Amino acid sequence: MNKVPMTVDGEKSLRKELEQLKSVERPEVIAAIAEAREHGDLKENAEYHAAREQQGFIEGRIQEIEGKLSVSQVIDVTKLPKTGKVIFGVTVDLINLDNDEDVRYRIVGEDEADIKSGRISVTSPIARALIGKDEGDVVVVKTPGGDVEYEIASVEHL
């Protein structure tokens, strides 16, 4: 199976969520199910059904996180040589050559992407256009609104 790239922060975040689910939320929902069972008839017990539904969600999320971690390849960009080349995990400062706007993105794994926080997925069109390019290069990104040209101002290993 192919490994999926993930940043160190992304792995920490998933492991923290997994620990929370296993050590806090799972025991709470098990206690809620036990308490709801004590109320009698399970067919008409809304608390019981809600707790069972929550349990299903928690167990599903635990399996999902464990699956993601099992196929992940954690890449610590701070330990890689700083070559000025755009690779997974770097933070890139770009200049939009059409309107001179500056944008800053960190190239992360799919699960870590959050455009509002400046984190874009390695599989996004802009990241795919940037990977392998060097500081000072001009790249053309195909967007739904047409092609956009960016100059790579800097590449940082943060």
N, C-alpha and C positions, 0 to 999 in steps of 0.2 A: 504494500500500500504506500502511496506517495505521502511524504511528510508535508505538513502544512506549516508555513513559517509563522512564528509568533514572537513578539518582543518579550523581554524580561518582565516589563510592567504588565503586559497582557496575561502572562502566565501567573504572576502574583495575584492579579485580580481574580482570575478563575479559581485559583487554589483557595483564596479567601472566601469566595462565594460558596465553594464546595464545603469548606469547613463549617461555615454558618449553617448551611442546609443540613449537614450531617449531625452537628453537635447541638444546634438550637432548634431549628424549625422542625426537623423530623421528630425529636422527642416530644415537642409541644403538640404536634398533630396526633401522635399516638396517644397522648394523654387525653386530648379532646375527644378522640374516638371512644376511648374507654369510658369517659364520663358520659358521653351521649348514649352509649349502650345501656348504662345504668338507668336511663330514663324510660326504658321499656320498649314498646312496639317500634321496631326499626323501619317499618314500611312508611310510617307517617312522621318520622323523626327528621326534621329539616337539619338540625344540628349535626346529626350523624352523617347525613348525605353530604353536607357541606364539608365536613372534616374529611370524609373519604375522598371527595373531589380534590381537596387541597393536598391530601396525601399522594394522590396520583400525580398531581402537578410536581410536587417536590421530588418524588422518585424519578419521574421523567427527566427533570432538570439535572438531577445527580448523574443519571446515566449519560445525558448529553454532554455534561462537562467532563466526566471521566473519559468519554469517547474522544472528545476534542484534545484533551491532554495526552491521550495515548498515541495520537497521530501527529502531535505537534513537534516542531523542531524549533527550540528556543534559540534565538539569535541575539547575542549581546553586541550591539553595534559599537559600543564603547571599547571593545577589545579588538576590533578590526582595524587594519591600517587605514589612515586617513589619506585617501588618494585623490579626493575631489570628484570621485565618480559617484553617481547616484545608485545606491543599492538599498535593499530592504532595511528598514529601521532608521534610515537617516532622516534628518530634518532639512528641507529644501526651501530656500528663499527664491521666489520667482518674480520676474517683472513681466507683466502683461504688456507686450509691445504695441497693442492697439490703443490702450488707454493709460499706460504708465502706472497702473495700479500694482502695488506690491502684495504678494500673498505668500503665506508660509504654511507648508504642509509637512507632516511627518508621515512616512510611508509605513503602514502597519498591516497586520493580518486582518482578514475579513471580519472577525468577531470584534476587533478593537476599533474599527473605523467609526468615526464620529466627526462629520464635516464641521459641525459647530465648534468643536474643540481643535480643529485643524489637523485631524488624523484621517488620512485617506487610505482606502484598501489598496493593497498591492495589485489587486486585479482591476482597479478602476482605470478608465481610459487615460486619465492624466498620469497616473503612476506608471502604467505600461509604456507611455510615451517617454517618461523620464528615465526609467531604469536603464543603466548602462551609459548614460550621457555624462558629460563632465561639466564642471563649473565653466561658465562663459558660453556654453553651447546654446543654440536656439532650437527649441522643439516646437513642433506643430501638433496641437491636440485637437482631434476631431470631436466636436460637440454637436448636440442637436441644433444649436443655433449657428453652426458653421465652424470653420477652422479658426483656432485661436493660437497665436504665436506667443511663446514665453521664452525669456532668457533666464538661464539658471544663474542667479546672482551668487549663491553660496550653497555649500553642502556641509552640514554639521553632523557630527557623531555624538549625539547627546544621550 
